[in-house]
Amino acid sequence: MLQQEELNQSYCETIQRDKVAHAKSAADEIAYVNSSTAKYHGRCVSTLYIPKMFTEEDIHIFQDLIQVLYGIFEKVMERYRTDESYRRLFGFSGELEELILRKPRYRSNIPIARIDIFYNENTKDFKFCEFNTDGSSAMNEDRELNHGLKLTKGYQKLAAGYDIRTFELFDSWVRTSLKIYQETEGAVTNPYVAIVDFMESATNNEFEIFAESYRRQGAECEICEIRKMRYEKGRLYGSGNRPIDLVYRRAVTSDIMKHFDEVTDFIRAVKEDAVCLIGDFATQIAHNKILYHILHHPMTQAFLTQEENTYVKAHIPYTVLMTADYLPYDRIVQKKDNWILKPLDSYGSKGVYAGVEFASEKEWKRIVDEHREEGYLVQEFCVPYQTKNIDFSKGADTDFIDVSNLTGLFVYDGQFQGIYSRVSRGKIISTQYSEIALPSVVVREAK
């Protein structure tokens, strides 16, 4: 049976036999990526030469772990809706709670997500890192990186000996969202769709590709600045005079709540069910990092099965609020490499502090003391699995490096759909620590 470790080692050996030729093809790959649509605010994604290779065994593991996790999500979200005392654990504002508790218009609790995990490619064990339901992104990065990968000598050698497939992440989402929309009362055959965000945070190139996919499937689509949307005579409008039927929400909940007074027309349309919102605000129950703490809480343990509680203990890192009376303060300060500080509701790794990144206990203690406040939690630090890779951006005169891995699992309406792979030269994989994206492929024996 194929194993990732063996595939990676074989790829390295192939490169070593002719680094000059591989470096030359890497230059073609880099040139393609730098001129591609894989840009965020004008900055191109950076990559390395060796792709992330997964096997069919890995894919089955990912499918299974998503099924168990989403079963737990369903129970937590239902308990949130029906139990006021349980809702208080989350600490959401009254405005957000009101939005979450609206009657659902369709069956799917979490239409789209990217579940980030630390995956040990050798043991197949894993720990969850983040549940990204709001604004799940990076589909276009994987698409463009795979286009660039095909220009490399390494890929061509791999493709000569194995069957390789990639993940389709655009048309599949459009079909999923349109199917969910059709469950809603008053749904029309070809809805008018708006992709909605705060444009200063938007991944515009990715939005354009999604918009084209909607159009190909018979649904007209526009991209909307959420603050400029208009609610008139019971209908929501974007930039034109065509009323919107379906909103694909990319604006994250934390940004909406931060700018609540600037998006009143959008909020009113949602409250009055004047538009179908995919995903709805209930996704915040899973998205907010406080869920990591709540999953270990006795109130949650009481309604999960024994198997589900075992799953939580094995795969959800121990998490505690920084304001908790039982905060293990001395352990956190004295064992800095074992802990990471995170804001409860953020994205792009903003405001994250890992003990391993600080040179001294004194410096780490200062950070811990400064963040003993509402809105922060501390979590068990998971050491990422490391693999070999190589950076040919400066030519063939370079050596293999160790990189830390983070695996993002795209999930559409509860079903595994694809992978977004990121690595880092250090132990932290995030935008603020110079993360690097890799194309993801599935490799199997040729028939």
Secondary structure, DSSP 4 states (H G I P E B T S, - for coil): ---HHHHHHHHHHHHHHTHHHHHHHHHHHHHHHHTSS-EETTEEPP--SSPEEE-HHHHHHHHHHHHHHHHHHHHHHHHHHH-HHHHTTT---HHHHHHHTSPPSSS-S-SEEEEEEEE-TTT--EEEEEEE-TT---HHHHHHHHHHHTTSHHHHHHHHHEEEE----SHHHHHHHHHHHTTSTT--SS--EEEEE-TTT--HHHHHHHHHHHHHTT--EEEEEGGG-EEETTEEE-SSSSBPSEEEE-S-HHHHHHTGGG-HHHHHHHHTT-SEEES-GGGHHHHSTHHHHHHTSHHHHTTS-HHHHHHHHHHS--EEETT-TT--HHHHHHTGGGEEEEESS-STTTT-EEGGG-S-HHHHHHHHHHT-STTEEEEEPPPPPEEEEE--TT-S---EEEEEEEEEEEEETTEEEEEEEEEESSS--SGGGT-EEE-EEEEEE--
